[in-house]
Amino acid sequence: MLSISLFAQDAIIDEVNDATLQKYIELAKKNFPRKKAFDTRVDRSKSALNMAKSSWLDIFNGGYYFSPSSSSGTFISPGGAAGPGGASSQTGQFVVRGFSAGVSVNLGNLISKPSIVKMAKADYELAKLESTEYDNTLTTEVKSRYYDYLLAKKQLALRTVAAENYKTVINDAKLKYERAEIAIEVYTASRTLATESEAQALTAEVTFLKAKNALEDVIGTKLENVK
């Protein structure tokens, strides 16, 4: 049989420990799997936003050409000697050796990049809002299970005391019946009440264990481990 501490007060509110409840809430936010899923979604969307912001250089395409030997050609420029038809021109040779580099801009990426960053930022903000909303939902759930646990604990204590009292009553009724001080109907009624009280105590014990397990499931550890 579980060891139950009895309290003089019957009100559940008198047994609520705010410090302990806060520990349970913090443990739930740390250990509950669905909370971890929301946190992972926030981290993933934040990484996606950082990648979108850092990929602005993707709109630029760079290239280079290396010529290890000389290349030559002919160029024509205005202002030279008169050519056929009276046109003035000047010819000469040009030489290219070494590296040639160039940069081009991808207009498609340039146009779409602001929208991509905006969408990534919106996804990140949405993930944070959903995580905050679930924090509130999880907090409410922990409180609900904690209160159910306290109620079940109190009911078990009361049912246990009642069952013990009925044992005393039935023992007294048995002695009186054996001494012919009470009728068989009174003795039978006493036994029935004692049996019902014991059954209620067992039911209360099961309810308490279920409430305890439900609270432990959401905080991720045994209540005995919470100091």
C-alpha positions in Angstrom: 0.0 0.0 0.0 1.3 3.4 -0.9 2.4 5.7 1.9 0.1 8.8 1.9 0.8 11.9 3.9 -2.5 13.2 5.4 -3.2 16.9 5.7 -5.6 18.7 8.0 -6.9 20.7 5.2 -9.3 19.2 2.6 -8.8 21.9 0.0 -6.6 21.0 -3.0 -5.4 24.6 -3.4 -3.7 24.3 0.0 -1.4 21.6 -1.5 -0.4 23.4 -4.6 3.3 24.2 -4.5 4.1 26.9 -7.1 7.9 26.2 -7.0 7.4 22.5 -7.7 4.9 23.2 -10.4 7.3 25.6 -12.1 10.0 22.8 -12.0 7.5 20.4 -13.7 6.8 23.0 -16.4 10.5 23.6 -17.1 11.1 19.8 -17.3 8.2 19.4 -19.7 9.6 22.1 -22.0 13.0 20.4 -21.9 11.9 16.7 -22.3 8.5 16.5 -24.0 9.1 15.2 -27.5 6.6 17.5 -29.3 8.2 20.5 -27.7 11.5 19.3 -29.0 9.9 19.1 -32.5 8.8 22.8 -32.3 12.3 23.9 -31.2 13.8 21.9 -34.0 11.5 23.7 -36.5 12.5 27.1 -35.1 16.2 26.2 -35.5 15.7 24.9 -39.0 13.8 27.9 -40.2 16.5 30.2 -38.6 19.2 28.4 -40.5 17.2 28.7 -43.7 16.9 32.4 -43.1 20.6 32.8 -42.5 21.4 30.9 -45.7 19.0 33.0 -47.7 20.6 36.2 -46.4 24.1 35.0 -47.1 23.4 33.9 -50.6 23.2 37.3 -52.2 26.5 36.6 -54.0 24.6 33.9 -56.0 23.3 36.6 -58.3 26.8 37.3 -59.5 28.6 35.0 -61.9 32.4 35.4 -62.3 34.8 33.9 -64.7 38.3 34.2 -66.0 40.4 33.1 -69.0 44.1 32.4 -68.9 46.3 32.6 -72.0 49.8 31.3 -71.4 51.0 32.6 -74.8 50.6 35.8 -76.8 47.6 36.3 -79.1 47.5 39.0 -81.7 45.0 40.6 -83.9 44.3 43.7 -85.9 42.3 46.7 -84.7 41.0 49.7 -86.6 40.5 53.1 -85.0 39.3 56.4 -86.5 41.7 59.2 -87.3 44.2 57.2 -89.5 45.1 57.5 -93.1 42.3 57.8 -95.7 41.2 54.5 -97.0 39.1 53.6 -99.9 36.2 56.0 -100.4 37.9 58.7 -98.4 37.3 57.2 -94.9 40.0 57.8 -92.4 41.3 54.8 -90.4 44.2 53.5 -88.4 45.3 49.9 -88.0 47.6 48.2 -85.5 48.3 45.1 -83.6 47.1 44.1 -80.1 48.7 41.4 -77.8 46.8 39.5 -75.1 48.7 37.4 -72.5 47.8 36.1 -69.0 44.5 36.3 -67.2 41.2 37.9 -68.4 38.3 38.1 -65.9 34.7 39.1 -66.0 31.6 39.3 -63.8 27.9 38.9 -64.9 24.7 39.5 -63.0 21.9 36.9 -63.0 18.8 39.0 -63.4 16.5 36.2 -62.4 18.2 35.7 -59.1 18.5 39.4 -58.6 14.7 39.8 -58.9 13.7 36.7 -56.9 16.3 37.1 -54.1 14.3 39.7 -52.0 11.2 37.5 -52.1 13.2 34.4 -51.1 14.6 36.2 -48.0 11.2 37.6 -47.2 9.6 34.1 -47.3 12.5 32.7 -45.2 12.0 35.4 -42.6 8.2 34.8 -42.5 8.8 31.1 -42.0 11.1 31.8 -39.1 8.7 34.2 -37.5 5.8 31.7 -37.9 7.9 28.9 -36.4 8.6 31.1 -33.4 5.0 32.0 -32.9 3.9 28.4 -33.1 6.6 27.4 -30.6 5.4 30.1 -28.2 1.8 29.0 -28.6 2.8 25.4 -27.9 4.7 26.6 -24.8 1.5 28.0 -23.5 -0.5 24.9 -24.4 2.2 22.7 -22.7 2.2 24.8 -19.6 -1.6 24.5 -19.3 -1.4 20.7 -19.8 1.3 20.4 -17.0 -0.8 22.4 -14.6 -3.9 20.3 -15.4 -2.1 17.0 -14.9 -0.5 18.4 -11.7 -3.9 19.4 -10.3 -5.4 16.0 -11.3 -2.5 14.3 -9.4 -3.1 16.4 -6.3 -6.8 15.5 -6.4 -6.1 11.8 -6.9 -3.7 11.9 -4.0 -6.2 13.6 -1.7 -9.0 11.2 -2.7 -6.7 8.3 -2.0 -5.9 9.6 1.4 -9.5 10.1 2.3 -10.6 6.7 0.9 -7.8 5.0 2.8 -8.8 6.6 6.1 -12.5 5.7 5.4 -11.6 2.1 4.7 -9.6 1.9 7.9 -12.5 3.3 9.8 -14.9 0.8 8.3 -12.6 -2.0 9.4 -13.0 -0.8 13.0 -16.8 -0.5 12.5 -17.1 -4.1 11.1 -15.0 -5.5 13.9 -17.1 -3.8 16.5 -20.3 -5.0 14.7 -19.0 -8.5 14.6 -18.4 -8.6 18.4 -21.9 -7.1 19.0 -23.5 -9.6 16.7 -21.7 -12.5 18.4 -23.0 -11.2 21.7 -26.4 -11.0 20.2 -26.5 -7.2 20.8 -27.4 -6.4 17.2 -29.5 -8.1 14.5 -28.0 -10.0 11.6 -29.3 -7.3 9.2 -27.2 -4.6 11.0 -24.1 -6.8 10.9 -24.6 -7.6 7.2 -25.1 -3.9 6.4 -21.9 -3.1 8.2 -19.9 -5.7 6.3 -21.4 -4.4 3.0 -20.3 -0.9 3.8 -16.9 -2.0 4.8 -16.4 -4.0 1.5 -17.6 -1.0 -0.6 -15.3 1.3 1.3 -12.3 -1.0 0.6 -13.2 -1.2 -3.1 -13.4 2.6 -3.3 -9.9 2.8 -1.7 -8.5 0.4 -4.3 -10.1 2.4 -7.1 -8.7 5.6 -5.7 -5.3 4.0 -5.6 -5.5 3.1 -9.3 -6.7 6.6 -10.1 -3.8 8.1 -8.2 -1.2 5.9 -10.0 -2.7 6.9 -13.4 -2.6 10.6 -12.5 1.0 10.2 -11.3 2.0 8.4 -14.5 0.3 11.0 -16.7 2.2 13.8 -14.9 5.5 11.9 -15.2 4.9 11.3 -18.9 4.7 15.0 -19.7 7.7 16.1 -17.6 9.8 13.2 -18.7 11.0 11.9 -15.4 9.7 10.3 -12.1 8.3 12.7 -9.6 10.7 11.2 -7.0 13.6 12.6 -9.2 12.4 16.2 -9.0 14.1 17.9 -6.1 
